Every structure is written in structure tokens, then in C-alpha cells.
Amino acid sequence: MVRRIARVEAVACGSVHEAAWLERNLLEAAMPRWNRTPGGTESPMYIVVDPRPRTAGLRTSHAARFDGLVGFGPYLGWARTRQAVSGLHRAFPLAYTRERLTGSERDLAARRGVGPSSRERLAAAVIATLDGTNAGAAREALTVARDQAATALNFELAGRIQEELAALDWVTSVQRVTVEGGGDHEVCGWADGFAVTFTIRGGHLNGWRQRECDRPAACACDRSAACACGRSAACVCDRSAACVCGRSAAVAAGVVTPPGWAEFARRNAELAAALARA
């Protein structure tokens, strides 16, 4: 297998979670013969936030069906997602605000100082954590709980909470390469004589092309799109610009690099150029 390597290409991802998803997408799109399981063994998971009085709490789901509730994901890995849900419950015990608690649950709710009047606040805190608005509050609560357990010499509990913190970081980290219902895009970047074009299909980044090229032609609006040759050239206005290959780069829906991907594409074009010259 090593003898067949022609060159090494790399993609700089925003997090370990994002890198894991990219690997899965590539294995699903074109599985090498030495990999036996399409996409790998980790399962995509979702977290559902239920604020309803009778069923309040968090749960995991293998499918993106939320039945009118607030859902987040996908997250890669059943174990990490379950640990993240456990940590969120420890930080924001939404399940203790529902109706018809058992006797032990009522006792735990009283010790935590929560009840039905806390339901809306706790649900909002969980949502703010998962959508990235305020993930720091959950981390702070878990860090305090971990330190208290360690101070009390309860190292087993402290270890579990540390795992929950790591899982929370996993589900709240940057992850753009797999987006539910994300559509189709071509993401283009250029740096130091190298162009990189990423292919996104159905919200899954599942391939890329790298090639040497001169600096792409600039259009009057100074935006970029893709030519038929795969290089970046045209703009998103009604005009067209000439690519360095000499052809006309027509502007069409789906070929313009989305604004949120521009930095990702540029960073990886710089990486491609650096590796080519190493």
C-alpha cells in the first residue's frame, strides 16, 4: 500500500470532530479496498431538547426527526454524544423540572434548587450551549463540579465529569463538513500559486482537487466563483470574468464559495502550497 502513494495531501480542519467527520465522508464517497466498513464504525447522533412539562429533558436520537422539538447535530459517536448529554444534565437538570417525578427525583430536584418554574430557563441554557451562543456556562458548571469531587477525594466522579467536559467540547466544536440539509457547493481557495476546490454534496464535504495555477483574474466586484477548469475566476454579479485558462467563467448558482467557507478554503490552499514546496 505504501509503495502506491503518489503524493500526500492534507486538509486543515477547525476541530478534531470536524476532521473525524471529513474522514467518514471520504470513506463513504470512495471507500478504499483496505477499509471494510463504509464511513467507519462511529454512528451519527443528534441531541433533542424537550421543554414540554410532562417530558422535559434531553435525549439522543439516531435520526434527524425532532417531532417539532429543538434538535442539534449531527455528532459523530454514540458514546461521546451520550456523555455530552450527561454533562448537560449535570449542569442544567432540565429533566427534574417535568411533572410526575418519582420520590427520588423530587429529592434531587429540591437539592439542586430546581422545579417547574426553572424549566424555561434551563431549556434556554441547554439550547444556548448547543448552538454556541453560551457554551462557557456549561463548561464552568462542570469544571466546578469536577473540582469539588476531586477536593472530596471522589476521583472516580471527577474522572466521569472530566469525560463529560471532553464530550461537551466535542459537540460544541467547529464542524462544517457535515451539515443536515446543507445543499451542494463548490468551495474554492487560492494561495501562492495553488488552487484548492472542495466539493460539498448534500451538506457533506466529500472530496477536493488541488492544482497549480497563476493568480485568478479579478472581476470588478472582486468576488470569486469557479471556471470549468476548476480554478477560481468569476464573480457573483451578472457579468463573467476570464479565468487564467483563457475560458469564460460563467456565474451559476452553487459555484460561488459561501462566505463562511472563504477562510477554510484559503487556509487549505496555503497548506497545499506549503506541502508542495516541502
C-alpha positions in Angstrom: 0.0 0.0 0.0 2.8 2.4 0.9 4.5 1.8 -2.5 1.4 3.1 -4.3 1.5 6.5 -2.6 1.9 9.2 -5.3 1.8 12.3 -3.0 0.4 13.4 0.3 -2.4 15.9 0.6 -3.8 17.3 3.8 -6.8 19.3 4.9 -6.6 21.6 8.0 -9.9 21.3 9.9 -11.3 23.5 12.6 -11.5 20.7 15.2 -10.9 17.0 15.8 -14.7 16.5 15.5 -14.6 18.2 12.0 -11.6 16.0 11.0 -13.4 12.9 12.1 -16.5 13.8 10.0 -14.3 14.6 7.0 -12.7 11.1 7.2 -16.1 9.5 7.4 -17.4 11.4 4.4 -14.4 10.4 2.3 -14.8 6.7 3.3 -18.4 6.9 2.3 -17.7 8.6 -1.0 -14.8 6.4 -2.1 -14.0 3.6 0.3 -10.5 2.2 -0.3 -10.4 -1.6 -0.5 -8.5 -1.9 2.7 -11.4 -0.3 4.7 -14.2 -2.8 5.3 -16.9 -0.6 6.8 -18.3 2.3 4.7 -17.9 5.5 6.7 -16.3 3.8 9.7 -17.9 2.4 12.8 -18.9 5.6 14.6 -22.7 6.4 14.5 -24.1 9.8 13.6 -26.2 11.1 16.6 -28.5 14.0 17.4 -29.4 15.7 20.7 -33.1 16.7 21.2 -34.1 19.3 23.7 -37.6 18.7 25.1 -39.1 21.6 27.1 -42.6 20.1 27.5 -44.0 19.9 31.0 -44.6 16.1 31.0 -41.5 15.0 29.2 -38.9 17.8 29.8 -35.3 16.7 29.4 -32.6 15.8 26.8 -32.4 12.7 24.7 -30.3 11.3 21.9 -31.6 10.2 18.5 -30.1 8.3 15.6 -32.2 10.2 13.1 -32.8 13.9 12.4 -36.5 13.6 13.4 -37.3 16.0 16.2 -41.2 16.0 16.2 -41.4 19.8 16.5 -38.8 20.0 19.2 -35.4 21.7 19.1 -32.7 19.3 17.7 -28.9 19.6 17.2 -26.4 17.6 15.3 -25.2 15.5 13.6 -22.5 14.5 16.1 -20.1 11.6 15.4 -20.0 8.9 18.0 -22.7 7.4 20.3 -20.5 7.4 23.4 -19.4 11.0 23.2 -22.9 12.2 22.5 -24.3 10.3 25.5 -21.5 11.7 27.7 -22.3 15.2 26.5 -26.0 14.8 27.3 -25.0 13.5 30.8 -22.8 16.6 31.3 -25.6 18.9 30.1 -28.0 17.3 32.6 -25.4 17.7 35.4 -25.0 21.4 34.5 -28.7 22.1 33.6 -31.0 19.5 35.1 -34.0 20.1 32.8 -35.4 16.6 33.4 -36.0 17.5 37.1 -38.5 20.2 36.1 -41.0 17.9 34.5 -44.3 16.8 36.0 -44.8 13.5 37.8 -41.3 13.0 39.2 -40.5 9.9 41.3 -39.8 10.4 45.0 -36.0 10.2 44.5 -36.2 12.6 41.6 -38.2 15.2 43.6 -35.5 14.9 46.3 -32.7 15.5 43.8 -34.6 18.4 42.2 -35.0 20.0 45.7 -31.3 19.6 46.4 -30.5 21.2 43.1 -33.0 24.0 43.7 -35.0 23.5 40.5 -38.6 22.9 39.8 -41.3 23.6 37.1 -40.6 27.4 37.3 -37.0 26.7 36.2 -38.0 24.8 33.1 -37.8 27.6 30.6 -34.5 29.0 32.0 -32.8 25.6 31.9 -34.1 24.7 28.4 -32.8 28.1 27.1 -29.4 27.4 28.8 -29.1 24.0 27.1 -30.0 25.5 23.7 -27.5 28.3 24.2 -24.8 25.7 24.9 -25.5 23.6 21.8 -26.0 26.4 19.4 -22.7 28.0 20.5 -24.3 31.2 22.0 -23.0 30.5 25.5 -21.2 27.1 25.8 -19.0 28.6 28.6 -21.7 28.4 31.2 -22.0 24.6 31.0 -18.2 24.3 31.0 -17.9 26.4 34.1 -20.6 24.4 35.9 -18.9 21.1 35.1 -15.4 22.4 36.0 -16.7 23.5 39.4 -18.4 20.1 39.9 -15.2 18.2 38.9 -13.0 20.3 41.2 -15.4 19.8 44.1 -15.4 16.0 43.5 -11.6 16.0 43.4 -11.4 18.0 46.6 -13.7 15.5 48.3 -11.3 12.7 47.1 -14.1 11.3 44.9 -11.7 10.8 42.0 -14.0 8.4 40.1 -16.7 11.0 39.9 -14.2 13.7 39.0 -13.0 11.4 36.1 -16.5 11.0 34.8 -17.1 14.7 34.8 -13.8 15.3 33.0 -15.0 12.9 30.3 -18.3 14.9 30.1 -16.3 18.1 29.7 -14.3 16.5 26.8 -17.6 15.3 25.2 -19.1 18.7 25.6 -16.1 20.2 23.8 -16.6 17.6 21.1 -20.3 18.5 20.3 -19.7 22.3 20.6 -16.6 22.5 18.5 -16.4 23.8 14.9 -17.9 21.3 12.5 -18.9 22.4 9.0 -18.1 19.4 6.8 -21.4 17.6 7.6 -24.5 19.7 7.8 -28.0 18.3 7.7 -29.7 19.6 4.6 -26.7 21.8 3.7 -27.1 21.6 -0.1 -24.4 21.5 -2.8 -21.5 23.8 -3.1 -18.1 24.3 -4.6 -15.6 25.9 -2.2 -12.6 27.4 -3.9 -9.4 28.8 -2.4 -6.1 30.1 -3.9 -2.7 30.9 -2.3 0.9 31.2 -3.6 0.2 29.5 -6.9 -2.0 26.7 -5.7 -5.8 26.4 -6.1 -7.9 24.0 -4.0 -11.6 23.2 -4.8 -13.7 21.3 -2.2 -16.8 19.5 -3.3 -19.9 19.6 -1.0 -22.8 17.4 -1.9 -26.0 17.2 0.3 -24.2 19.2 3.0 -21.3 16.6 3.1 -17.8 17.7 2.1 -16.6 14.5 0.3 -13.8 15.5 -2.0 -11.3 18.1 -3.2 -8.9 18.9 -6.0 -5.5 20.6 -5.8 -3.6 22.1 -8.7 -1.0 24.7 -9.5 -2.3 27.8 -11.2 -1.5 31.5 -11.6 -3.4 34.1 -9.6 -7.0 34.1 -10.8 -8.4 37.0 -12.8 -10.2 39.6 -10.7 -13.7 40.7 -11.6 -15.0 44.2 -10.9 -16.8 43.1 -7.8 -13.7 41.3 -6.5 -15.7 38.2 -5.7 -14.9 34.7 -6.9 -16.6 31.7 -8.4 -15.3 28.7 -10.4 -14.4 28.2 -14.1 -15.0 24.9 -15.9 -11.3 24.2 -15.4 -11.8 24.1 -11.6 -9.9 27.3 -10.9 -11.3 30.4 -9.2 -12.1 33.2 -11.5 -15.5 34.7 -11.9 -17.8 37.0 -9.8 -21.2 36.6 -8.3 -22.7 39.5 -10.3 -24.3 39.2 -13.7 -21.0 39.6 -15.5 -18.4 36.9 -16.3 -14.6 37.1 -15.9 -11.8 35.4 -17.7 -10.1 32.5 -15.9 -6.3 32.0 -16.2 -7.1 29.1 -18.5 -8.5 31.6 -21.0 -12.1 30.4 -20.9 -15.1 32.4 -19.7 -16.1 31.6 -16.1 -19.9 31.6 -16.1 -21.6 32.5 -12.9 -24.2 30.0 -11.8 -25.9 29.1 -8.5 -23.9 26.6 -6.5 -20.4 27.5 -7.7 -19.8 30.6 -5.6 -17.8 30.0 -2.4 -20.1 30.6 0.6 -18.8 33.4 2.8 -18.5 31.1 5.8 -16.1 28.9 3.8 -13.7 31.5 2.5 -11.2 31.3 5.4 -11.3 27.5 5.4 -10.5 27.4 1.6 -7.7 30.0 1.9 -6.1 28.2 4.8 -6.1 24.9 2.9 -4.7 26.5 -0.2 -1.8 27.9 1.8 -1.3 24.4 3.3 -1.3 22.8 -0.2 1.3 25.3 -1.4 3.5 24.7 1.6 3.3 20.9 1.3 4.1 21.1 -2.4 7.2 23.0 -1.7 8.4 21.0 1.3 
